[in-house]
Amino acid sequence: MICLRSTHLRRLLKCLQKREKCRKLNFNRCRSSFESQLQSPTGIDHVQEGRLRVRKPGTNEPLIKHIFLGQFDTGVLEFPQISSNKELHELSAIVKPVERFLKDFVDSKAIDVNGEIPEETMEVLRELGLFGQLIPTEYGGLGLTATKYARVSEATSCDGAIAMTLAAHEALGLKGILLVGTEKQKAKYLPRLAKGEEVAAFCLTEPSSGSDAASVQSSARLSDDKQTFYLNGSKIWITNGGIADVFTVFAKTEIINEQGEKEKRVTAFIVEREFGGVTSGPPQDKLGVRGSNTCEVHFNNTPVPAENVLGEVGHGFKVAMKILSSSRYSTGAAGAGILKKLIGLTAEHAISRTQFGKKLYQFGLIQEKFARMAMITYAMESMSYLTAGLMDMFEEPDMSLEAAVVKIFSSEGCWWCVNECLQIVGAMGYSKDNVFERYWRDTRVMMLFEGTNEILRQYVGLAGLQYAGKQHRSHIKRLRDPWNNVGLILTEKFKKRMGNWKPWLMLRLGDHLHPELAQEADGLEMIILRFKNSVQDVLKKHGDEIINEQLDVKRVADIVVDIYAMTACLGRASRAICIGLRNHDHEMMLCKTFCREARKRIDNNLAMLALDKCENGDDNIRQIAETMIKNKGYAAEHPLTRNW
C-alpha cells in the first residue's frame, strides 16, 4: 500500500512539474515579447487609428541557410499567433462572409463546366475586398498581413478558379508594385487594383523560357529621347491574361554593364492594355482550374513610358524572383483549406458506408489513410502559418527558401491527400457528379505553377549548399586535400563517427518546447547536427560540381523540407498544449507521429548521401535514362518477343 502511494505521488509530482514548466514557458514568452517592445528605443513607432504600431526590424537571419551550418534559431519554436482577440475578430469578419458566399452562392461546378467565372460572382468578390487583400489601406485595400492573407487564401481555395484568379492578381500581378514600385506608381495603380476595377496579370513565361526565367526573348527598345520603351514579344500560360488591364511584363533591354560594354538584361515593366499593341489569345482549355482565364498575351511595339520601369533597368530577374518568393508560402494554407473540406466529406462517407459487415472507417487500411492525411494537412498549415508569421515580423524578410519549402511539401502533400480521398470514396469519387474529381484535377497544377517542384528542390539545395560552402570555404578546401591535412582528416573522421552515433546536444531545443515533446526535440537536434556533417561531406565529395549532381541535391532539399516541417509541427503542438487548445492531445499525436516518420525519411536520405553513385543507384538511374533517350522512349522489348 505504501509502495502504491509512493508511486502515485511520484507520478503526480512529475505531472505537476511539467505543468509548472509549461506555465513558466508561456509566461516568459509573453513577457519577453512585451519587454522587447518596451525596452527598444525604436520599438513603438506611433499611434495610428487608435492602435500602437510597432516598428519592425529590417530583416531576419535566414533559418534554413543556418541549418546547413548546424545552427538553429530557437525563437522559431515559439509558434507565431495573432496578437489580440480584437484582431482575430476583425479577421473573422473578413473570412466568414467569404466562406458563406463561396459555400452558398458560388456554383463551382458550373464555373468548371463553362470555363469562366460569371461577372456577378466577380462583382461580389470586388465588394468583399478580395482584389485588395495585400494592398495597404491608404490605397484602398484591406492591408492584410501575410498571416491574414494566408487565412483568406484558405477560405477562397474551396473554388480553384476563383483562388487562382485572385492569386494571379494579388500575389503575382500587382505584387511587384507593392514590393519595388515607386510612390508615384503605387498611387497611380493600386487604388483601382484594390477595388477590382482593374485586374492584374504576371507575364514571365514564354515559349522558349519556362523555368529558366533569365532566358526570356521578349525585348524592349528605348527610344532616342529616352522617354519610351517599345515592347515586343509573346507570353504564354498567363493567368488573367484575357481579362487583365495591368500587366507586370519582363523583357530584355540593352544596358551598359560594369565593364562599360553593351549587354542585354531582363527588365520589369508595368504595362497597361490601353497603351496599345496588347492582344490576348483565346482562353486555353485546361485540365483543372478551368474557370480561371489563361491565355497567350502578345505585345507588338507597345509603347511603355520609361517611368513605368519596375525597379531598376536590368534588374528584372531579381524583381521576378522576389515576387515569386514572396507568394509561395500561401500554398500550404490554400492546400489545407481544400483538404479540410475533402477530408470532412470523405469521413462522412467512411462513417455511413458499410462493407463486409463493418463500417468503412473500421478497416485498418482506411484508418491509415485518414491518419496520414491528417498528419500531412497538419504539417502543411503549420509550415504555412509559421512562415507567414515570421514574414510579418520584419520589414524585408528573407524567407525565400522557407517559402519554397512550404510550396514543395504542400503541393505534393495536397495532391497525395486528394488522391487518397478519391480512393476511399471509390467509384463515386470518379464521377463528375461529385467534387472529388474536380479537386483532383484542380490540385495537380500546384506542383507546376510558381516554379516546378523540381526547380525549387534544386534552388533550396544549391542555395543552402552555396551558403555553407562560403562559410566553410577554407575548411572544405583542406578536407579536399587529404595528403597535406592528415591530422584534420583523422580528427574529422573521429568527430563524425562519434557525432553520427550520438551527437552532443548543445542547442537544447527541448527547453523551448513543452516537456512532452522532449524526445522529438532531441531527435530534431540530432538530425540537424548529422545534416551539418553530411553537408560538409557532400561539398568535399563534389566541390563546385555539385550543381551537376541533381539527385544528391534533391536528397539535401528533401532533408531540409522534413526538418522545416518538423520545426513547424513541434512549435505548433507545443503552443496547443501549453495554452490548452481543444484536442491538443490529438495535435500532440499528429506531431509525434509525423516527426517519427520524417526522421525515417531523413535517415534514409542521409544514408544515400553517404554512398557513392554506384552504391546508391544513381549511376543505374543515369544509364537507364540515357538508353531511353537514345531509343526515344521505352526501350525494353515486348515480353512476347522471340529471337528464334
N, C-alpha and C positions, 0 to 999 in steps of 0.2 A: 504493500500500500504506500509506504514511504517512497519506494522507487518510482512508482507511477506518478506520485505527486511531484517528485523532483523532475522527472522527465517533462511533465506538463508545464511546470514552472519555467524550465529552461526554454521550452518552445515558445511560451508566452513572452518571456523576456526577449528572445531573439526577434519575435514579431514586432514588439514594441520598439526595439532598437531600429529596425528597418523603417518603421513609420516615422520615427523621430528624424532619421537621416533624410527621409523623403521630404518632411516638413521643412527642415533647415535648407535643403536644396532649393525648394521653391521660394522660400523667404529670401535667401541670398540672391537668387536670380532677380527677383523683383527689386530688391534693394540696390543691387549693383547697377541695374539698368537705370533706376531713378537717379541714383547718386552721380552716375557718369554724366547725366544731362545737366545736373545742377552744378557740379564742380567744374565742368568745362566752360571756359570763358566765352566760347562760341557756341555753346550747346543750345541755348534758347535764342532763336532768331528774332521773331516779333509776333505780335498778336494780329491775326487776320481772321475776320468774320467770327470773332469770339473764341478762337482756338489758339492754343500755344503751338507755334510752328517751330519744330526742332530742326536746326541746320544739320544736314547730313555730312558725314566725312566724304572726302573726294572720291577715293576708290578703295578697293579691298585687296588683300593678299590672295592670290588665286589658290583655292583649296586643292583642286585636282593636281595642278602642277607641283604643289608641295608634297603631295602623296608620292609622287615619283622619287622624291628625295627621302622618303621615310618620315616626313614631318606631317603633323596633323593639327589643325586649329580646333581645339576642343569647344570653342564657342559655338560651332555649328550644331553641336549636340543639344543645345537649348533651342528646341524647335520654335520657329517664329510664329507669332499669332497677332491677330487684330488687337490693337492696344486698348480698346474700350468697348463696353456694351453698346454705347451710342453709335459707334462706327459699325458694329455688327448689325444693328437695327437699320441703319442707313443703307448698308449693302443689301440686306434682306428686302428693303423697299424697292431696290432696283431689280433684284433677281426674281422675286415671286411673280410680278406681272409678266416677266419674260417667260417663265416656266408655264404659267397659266395660259398665255397666248399660244405658245407652241403646242401645248397639250390639247387645248380645246378648240382652237380656231385654225390651225395650220393643217392642211391636207398634204402630208408629206408624200403619200403615195401618188397623188395627182401631180405634184411637182416632179417626182421621179419619172412618171409616165410621159408627161408633156414636155419635160426638159427645160422648164423655166419657172421662175418664181413669179406669181401674179403681182401686178402693180399694187393692188390693195394690200397685199402682205408686206411689200417693200415700204409702203406708206406707214404702216403700223410700226415697223422696225425703226423708221425715222422718228416717229413720235415717242418711242421708248428710249430714244437717245443712243441707240446701239451703233450708229455710224460715228459717234464721237467719244467712245469709251476712254481712249487714252489721251484725247486732246484736252489740254488744260481748260479750266472753267473760264479763264479770261478770254478764250477764243470760242466759247460757246459749247465746249464739250463737257463730259462728265468728270474728267480729271481723275480717272481711276488709277490706283497704284497697280503694280504688277500682280500682287496677290488678289486684288479685287477683280482685275481683268481675267485672271485665271478662273475665278469663281463664276463670272458671267459666261466665259467660254464653256465651262462645264454645263451650264444651262442650255446654251444655244447649240451644243453638239448633238442634241436629240434630232435635229434635221441637218443632214450632212451638207445639203446645198446652201442653206442659209448660213451655216457655220463657215463654209468655205468662202462665200461671198463677203461676209463681214471680215474674216481674217485677211483676205486678199486686199481689202480696202484699208483696214486699220493697221494690221501688223506688218504689212508689206508696202502697199501703195503709197500711203502718206507717212510711213514711219521715218523715211529719210528726212522729210521736212521737220519732223519733231526732233530728230537726233542731231542733224548738222545744218538745218536751214537757218538762214538769216532772219532777223526780226521782221524785216520787210516781207520776206517770203511767207513767214508764218502768219502775219497779219493779213496778207492777201488771200491765202488759200485755206487756212484752217477753219475759219468760221463757216464757210459754205460746205466744206467737207464734213464738219462736225454735225451739221443739220441733215446731211444726206442729200442736200440739193445738188451736190456733185459727187460722183463716185470715183475712187482712185484705183489704179492698177499698177503693177510692178512688172516692168518689161526688161528681162535679162536674157532668158533662154532664146537661142537661135538654132536654125537647122544644123549648123556646124559646131555649136558650143552649147553643151548641156551642163554637165557638172564642172567642166573646165570654163569657169566664168571669165577668166582673163583672155580667152581666145575669141571674144566677140568680134564680128566683122562689120557691124553697123558703124558708120562713120559720121562725124560732124565736122564740117569745114567752116572755119572762121572767116567772116567777110573782111574785105580790105579795110573797112572803117572800124573793125574790132567790136562792133555793136551786136552782131547777129551770127549765130551758128546755123548752118544749113544741114539738117539731119536726114540721112538716107540709110535704109536698111529694113529688115523684116524680123519680127519676133514671133515665136510660136509658143503654144500652150500658155497663153496669157489669160489668167482668171480675171473676169470682169472686162476683158478686152473689148467686147462689143458694146458695153453699157457705160464704160468709164468716160469721164470728161477730163480727168487729170491723170497723167502717166509719169511715173519715175522711170526714165529710159537711160540705158547705158550704151555708150558708143565711144569709138576710138577717136581721139583728137591728136593733132600734132603739137608736141611741146618741145622745149629746149631743155635737155637733161643737164645733170650736174657737170658733165664734161663739155657742155656747150654744143652738143650735137642734136640734130633733129631726131625725134623719136615719137612713136605713136603709143599712147597710153589711154586707158579707159577713163572716161569722164561721165559723171551722172548729171542728168538734166531733168528739170520739171517741164513737162510738155503739155500744153492744152490742146484738146481736139480742135478748138476754134482757131488755132494758129494756121490751120490748113495743111493739106498734104498728108492727113492722117486717115487711113481707111482700115476697116476691120473685116476679116473674112467671116464666113458663116459659122455658127456655133458647132463645135465638134461633138459628135455622138459618142459619149464616153461610157465606160463600163459602170462607173459609180459617180456619186455626187452629180447626177445628170442635170439637176436643176440649176447649177451654177453655170454662168456664161464663160466658156473657154473657147478662144479662137486665136487666129493669127492677127497680128497688127502690123501694118506697113506704113513706113514713113518715106515720103517722096519729096525731097527738097523742102522739108518742113522748117520754116524759119523759127528759130528759138532765140529769144533775147539773151544776150550774154549775162544779164543779171539773173537768169534762170538756171545757171550752173549751180548744182547742189554740192556743197563742199568746195573743194578746190579742183581746178583743171588738172587732169591726170591722176587724180586720187579716187576715181570712181570704183575701183576694185575694193578699196578699203571701205567705202560707203556701202557697197553691196554686202560685204561680209558683216559689217556692223549691223545692218538691217536684219539680215538672216539670223545672226547670232542672238539678237535681242528678242526674237519671236518664238524660237523653238521650244522654250520651256513650257508653254501653254499646252503642248501636245498631251502631256500627262493628265492635266485636268480635263481636257476635252475627251480623251480616251476613257477616263474614269466615269465621266458623265454618261457616255454610251454604255459602258459595261454595267453600271448600276441598274440602268433600265433593263438591259437584256438579261442580266442575272436574276432580277426580280421576276421577269416573265418566265424564265427557264425554271426557277424554283416553283412557281405556281404549277407548271406542267409536271414537274417531278413529284409534287405532293398529290396531285389529282390522278396521275396515270398509274394504273395497276398492271403488272406483268408477272406471270408465274406465281400469282397469289400474294405478291408483295408490292408495296409502293415503290416507285422508281428510285426515290431518294434513299431507300434502304439497302441498295446494292453498293458494294464496296467500290466498284469502278466509277460509279456515278458520284459517290462521295469524294473520291479522289479528284474528279474534275472540278467539283464545286470548291474544294479546298484550295486547289491550285489557282483557280480563277480569283478567289478572294485574296490570296497572297499577292498575286500579280497586280490586281487592282489597288490593293493597299500600298504596295511599293510605288506604283505609278503616281498616285496622287500625293504620296509622301514626298517623293522626289520633286514633283512639280511645285508644290507649295513651299518646300524648303528653298528651292531655287528662287522662286518669286519673292519670298520673304527676305532672302539675302540681297536680291536686287533692289528691294525697297529701302535698304539701309544705307545706300551710297548714291552719290550724285552721278558718278560714272562707273558703275560696277563692271568688273572684269569677270564675267560669268559665261564666256563663250563655250568653254569646254564642258562646264556643268550643263548648260542648255542643250548641247549636242548629245550628251549622255542621256538626258531625260528623253530626248526625241528618239534615240535609238531604242532604249528599253521600252518606252511607252508605245511606239508604233508597232513593234513586233509583239509586245505583250497584248495589246488590244486586238490585233489580228488573230493571234492564237486563241484568245478567250472567246471572241465572236465565233470562231470556227468550232470551239468546244460546245458553246451554247447550241449551235445548229445541230451538232452531233447528238446532244442529249434529247432534243425535241424530235429528232429523226426526220422522217419524210415531210412532216408538217413544216419544218423549217426550210425545206427546199421549195416550197410553194410561194408564189408571188402574192398569195393572199395574206401572208404573214410578214412581219417586219424583219425577220431574221436574215433572209436572203438579201434584202436591201442594205442592211448594215454590213453584211459580209462583203458586198460589192463596194460600199462607201469607204470602209476602213482600209481597203487594200492600198489606196493611194497614200496613206500616211507614211509608208516606207519609201515613197518616191519623192514627195514634194519637200521643198526647203533643204535640198541636199539628200541624195540617196543614202541609205544606211551604210553602204559600202564605203562611200566617200567620207562620211562622218567618222566611221571607225578609223580610217587612215588618218584623218585630221586629229582625232583625240590621241591616238597612239603616237603619231610622229611629233605633235606639238609637245606632249609630255616628255618624250624621249629627248627631243632637242633641248628642252629646258634643263633636264637632268644632265645632259651632255655638256652644256655650257657651264653648269655649276661645278661639275667634276672633271673638267677637260684634262687637267694635268694628271689627276689620279687615273683616269681611264687610259691616258697615253702611256703611263708607266705600266699598267696592267697588260697592255698590248705588246709590251717589250719585256717578256719574262726573263730572258737571259741576263739582262742588266739589272733586274729588280727581283732577284730570287727571294730575298728576305720578305719583301712586300707580298709576293705571291703566296708564300707559305703562311704568312700571317692572315691574309685574306681567306685562304682555304680553311684555316682553323676556325676563324670567326664565323664563316658562313656555315661550316659543319655544325658548330655549336648553336648558331642562330637559327638555322633551319630546323634543328631538333626541338629546341625550346628557346625562343628569343627572349632576351632580357626586356621585360615590360617596363618602360620608363615613361610612357605617355600618360599612364594612369587614367585611361578613358572611363573606367568604372566609377571614378569619383564624380563624374558629371552626369551619371545616369542613375535611375532607380536601382536599388540593390538587387532586385530580382533579375536584372539584366547584366549582372557582373560577369557571368560566363560568356555571354555574347560579346560584351565589351572587350574582354581579354582576347577572345577569338579574332575580333576585328583588328586589334593592335598587333597580334601575331602575324596576321595576313599583311598588314602594312609594312612591317619590318622585313618579312620574307620577300615582298614585292620589291622593296628597295634593292635587296641583293640581286634579285632577278633582273631588274633594270640595268644594273651595272654589268651583269653577265652578258645581257643582250648587246649592250653598247660595246663591250670588249670583243664579243664574237663578230659583230657585223660592222662596227665603226660607221663611216659615212654611207656605207652600202645598205644601211637599214632601210632606206627609202625604197629599195627594191625587194625587200623581204616582207611582202604584204601579209603572209599568213602568220608570221610572228607578230607583226604589228597588230593584226586583228586579235590575237590572243592577249596582247598587252591591253588593248582597248576593252576587251570583254572583262578582264580583271577589274579595270577601273570602273566600268559600269556596275559591276556587282558590289564593289567597295562603296561607291556612292549610294547605291540603293540600300545597302546595309546601314550606312550612316543615317540616312533619312528615316528609315523604319525604326531604328533604335531611339533617335531623338523624339519621334512622334509617340511611340509606345510609352516611353518614359514620361512624357508630358501627360499622356492619357491616364496613367495610373497615379501619378503624383497629384493631379487635380481632381481625381475621382470621376472621370467621364463614364457615362453609361457604357456597358460592355467593354470596359477596359481590360478585363481578363481575356476577352476574345482578341483584342488588339495585341496583348502580350503573346498569345499563342500564335497569331499570324506572324508577328515579328520574329519570335524564336524559331519557328519552323522555316521561315524564309531565310534567315541567317544561316541555319544549318545547311540548307540546300545550296545557298550561294557559296558557302565555304567549300562544298564538294566540287562545284564548278571551278572555283578559283584554284583548288588543289590540282585539278586535272590540267588546267591551263599552265600553271607554274611547272608542273612535271613535263609537259610538252615543250615548253620554252627551254628547258634544261637539256633537251635531246638534240642531236644533230638531225639534219634533213632526212638522212637515210633511216634514222631510227623512229622519228615521229611521223613518217609517211609523207612528208612534203614533197620529196623527190618523186614518189609514186604519183601524187596528185598532178604534178607538173607534166610527167611523161604521158599520163592518160589524156590530159587536156591537149597536149601537143599533137598526139595521134588523132584525136577527134577533129582538130582544126585542119590538119593535113588532109583528112578524109571528108572535110566539110560536113561533119555531123557524126552520128552514132557509127562506130567503126566495126563493132563485133559482127561476125557472120550470123545469119539466122540459125536458130537451133536445129532446123531440119536440113541444113546444107550438108552435102556429102562430097567427099573427094574421090569417090570411086563409083 
